Amino acid sequence: MTEPQPLWADIKQASQLMGVADHVVRRACHRGQLPYKKFGRKIIIPRTALQPETANYEN
């Protein structure tokens, strides 16, 4: 049995999943291309937004 994936990813995890640099993910969040929540200084992104069929971001 496989372990369930977390529902959220931080900037580093998201950039690794998307195959882009950290600043690209940060920029997409601030432009409104990726949904995110902020907890203090930490930004987290729902994993459903990182799947290729639902992602809406540009480099």
C-alpha positions as CSV (number, residue, x, y, z in Angstrom):
1,M,0.0,0.0,0.0
2,T,1.4,3.4,-0.9
3,E,1.4,6.4,1.4
4,P,-1.0,9.2,0.6
5,Q,0.5,12.4,-0.8
6,P,0.2,15.5,1.3
7,L,-2.4,18.0,0.2
8,W,-0.1,21.0,0.2
9,A,3.5,21.6,-1.1
10,D,5.9,24.4,-0.1
11,I,7.8,26.4,-2.7
12,K,10.8,24.0,-2.8
13,Q,8.6,20.9,-3.2
14,A,6.4,22.6,-5.8
15,S,9.4,23.7,-7.9
16,Q,10.8,20.2,-7.8
17,L,7.4,18.7,-8.9
18,M,7.0,21.3,-11.7
19,G,10.7,21.1,-12.8
20,V,11.3,24.8,-12.5
21,A,13.3,27.1,-10.2
22,D,11.9,28.4,-6.9
23,H,11.6,31.9,-8.1
24,V,9.3,30.8,-11.0
25,V,6.9,29.3,-8.5
26,R,7.0,32.3,-6.3
27,R,6.4,34.6,-9.2
28,A,3.4,32.5,-10.4
29,C,1.9,32.7,-6.9
30,H,2.3,36.5,-6.8
31,R,0.9,36.9,-10.3
32,G,-2.2,34.9,-9.3
33,Q,-1.3,32.0,-11.7
34,L,-1.1,29.5,-8.8
35,P,-3.3,29.5,-5.8
36,Y,-1.5,29.6,-2.4
37,K,-1.9,30.3,1.3
38,K,0.6,32.1,3.4
39,F,1.4,31.1,7.0
40,G,3.8,33.8,8.3
41,R,6.5,33.8,5.7
42,K,5.8,30.3,4.4
43,I,3.9,29.9,1.2
44,I,2.1,26.6,0.6
45,I,0.4,25.5,-2.7
46,P,-2.3,22.9,-3.1
47,R,-0.9,19.9,-4.9
48,T,-4.0,19.8,-7.2
49,A,-2.8,23.1,-8.7
50,L,0.6,21.5,-9.5
51,Q,-0.8,18.7,-11.7
52,P,-0.2,19.4,-15.4
53,E,-3.9,19.2,-16.4
54,T,-4.9,21.8,-13.8
55,A,-1.8,24.0,-13.7
56,N,-2.1,27.6,-15.0
57,Y,1.3,29.2,-15.0
58,E,3.9,30.6,-17.4
59,N,7.7,30.8,-16.9
